[in-house]
Amino acid sequence: MVFGTYDIFHKGHQKFFQQAKRLGNYLIVVVARDLHVKAAKSNFPINKEVQRSKIVRRTKLADKVILGSKTHNFYRTIRTYQPAIIALGYDQKPSLRELRKDLKRHRLAKIELVRLRSYQPEIYKSSKLKAEPK
């Protein structure tokens, strides 16, 4: 299972999904809700949540694509889908240590956590791509 915004889908996201998929046999992608993106990043995403979900689905890199919880309770999402592994991007928060502690507190301690490698972050990073002039 992976979580993210995936606002401007790029090759970094593609490589992220491919790395995550190699960790197991089924990849669930959880696309962040617009309001939670706004709260975390101070701006709404360029593309709306339904649009971002459709874009991720069209890549056919994920076995299942879902929208995140409306209440931002990702532990409920994790409990519902019971992933064996949660993969985080190289720049995603929280730290693995913090997340392990939280998962344990929510009785989800058996889930393996993996931090994935970046793919050319100097080029393929949504915040950089948004900032480039068109």
Secondary structure, 3 states (H helix, E strand, C coil): CEEECCCCCCHHHHHHHHHHHHCCCCCEEEECCHHHHHHHHCCCCCCCHHHHHHHHHHHCCCCEEEECCCCCCHHHHHHHHCCCEEEECCCCCCCHHHHHHHHHHCCCCCCEEEECCCCCCCCCCHHHHHHCCC
